Amino acid sequence: MSEEKAINPEEYGASNIQVLEGLEAVRKRPAMYIGDVGIKGLHHLIWEVVDNSIDEALAGHCDTIKVTIHEDNSITVEDNGRGIPTDMHPKEKKSALEVVLTVLHAGGKFDKDTYKVSGGLHGVGVSCVNALSTDLKATVHRNGVIFEQEFKIGVPQYPAREIGKTDKRGTIIHFKPDSSIFAITEFKYETIANRLREMSFLNAGIRIYLKDLRELEDDGSPKSDEFYSEGGLVEFVKYLDETREKIIEEPIYIEALNQEVPVQVAMNYNSSYAENVVSYVNTINTYEGGSHVTGFRRALTRTLKSYADKSGMLEKLKIEVSGDDFREGLTAVISVKVAEPQFEGQTKTKLGNSDVVGAVDSAVSEVLQIWLEEHPREAKIIVGKVILAAQARHAARKAREMVQRKNVLGGGGLPGKLADCANSDPTVCELYLVEGDSAGGSAKQGRDRDFQAILPLKGKILNVEKAHEHKIYDNEEIKNILTALGVKFGTAQDDKELDMSGLRYHKIIIMTDADIDGSHIRTLILTLFFRYMRPLIERGYVYIALPPLYLLKRGKDERYCWTEEERKLLTAEMAKDGREDSVGVQRYKGLGEMNPEQLWTTTMDPNVRTIKQVNIDSAAEADHLFSMLMGDEVAPRRDFIERNAKYAKIDT
């Protein structure tokens, strides 16, 4: 045990109080400003800079944004807006450009005459990026002059200076994240592309370009995408629903821009059983929802219920219709503009402004009521879908109660296949969901029994993307997962809400074979979590185990490899006199081929294992991906495989 020096209370004084000046606070506690220092926080740097360009677009001064990923994983964001002001700031006695880049809570976002609405409303965005970058260079084209200023970890290297003349305008920010701050410094192209695609839908008429200099196409040009939308939210809903069967042809569009809180909503119904509502405030994705989503749901339920009652379609229905029933098979995008939004934290995940509830409610109910009257055929189809949803929900409740009652009558017993752990503290306990009895047996023998529990899964679980909720309670493997986890569905307020009060593990690790079947089983499990237990993902409880693909042997020297590239490098390193045939290569086809000791050493020992945490960068994109991979439409899935498979050849 290490010794600790006791602090004498008499010695505690002003000298013990640490004052963090300027951007020091950001470097000391970066997670307070960007959420975390992992992959999510890394990409948040881009969003902060892009949000500034989007704010220029919202104010009507910008229509083109370009994002470039450089070979060294630095980023350039360029726009054709007005350019950050470069004249002397009257109070700070330095250029406005330097103030914006080095002073927290500084920027045009606090001046209502400059930006009516804004995404980066906390005013710490680009200054945070500067603080957390080893190098940042700002180039401004403004009033016919080019200005530049460079910084290192937020410290100006010289005052803003004039370097030439120009007939262009706009701002160019080039930055390289500090590897001493971020655990990961490699940007993911798809994560950036998904976010920029959303931005183009939310800001119709703006062109956004993405270019990746790290990866070249077959013709030698950099990997790139262009995002542009004329239809805005209507096109967004069509994109989200492109892999689903629509039950009404065109999305319903609701717009109320001439009010204190401008509201835009696009919505449509499909034949699926999931609700997919994505929401934005000043183009910032509020994946936890908030008051705008509350207003939308309230108006949707009240207006559709009123129409259904008047139509007489509910007269023969013997069960009560709930709000959930009106949202089954619904895809909706909600976008509001709020002058002074109140968010939960800098990362802006939930809107708290109470006045927004009424603004969205009145806008949606007014337009939707008119639409229903003018489209009686489509309205009848929607109400019919609601009735089926109510009947299915009633069946699901009975099935759920039956399962839960059996558990209670059976003494609350856990699944027979579950090898539980000795520890009862969920914060330290792990549950491995293991493909197959053979691998499950090895995992049970190789685990640490104190905190690791094992639940073997037989075969492929039900594809919940294509099934009504009540069907999941008939699936033995899903019932075992739910019972082992200790979660339940349904609360007094919401039939579909996940009750996590009895959750028994805060790490749920999906461990499947590294082959096609294993990938399919893993996707089926992830679909179950995403559609029915999303809070477990949002809280960071769901992980994927990464077992090795190869075991290399030469004499007593044994090495494990997780990728084909790693196998080639290690084979060359281990080869005797350059003879690679002297290295034995074992390709693991499944987890069952490993003995308990090997499984522990490679995949289960917390000190050496590699597990990937599952998170949701974009709820909209995740929904699109799951519906495409696990839904009924074959063509989009085939296109996805052809675009993304590196080694598979698809014969036509």
Order of alpha helices (4+ residues) and beta strands (2+ residues): alpha-alpha-alpha-beta-beta-alpha-alpha-beta-beta-beta-beta-beta-alpha-beta-beta-alpha-beta-beta-beta-beta-alpha-alpha-beta-alpha-alpha-beta-alpha-beta-alpha-alpha-beta-beta-beta-alpha-alpha-beta-beta-beta-alpha-beta-alpha-beta-alpha-alpha
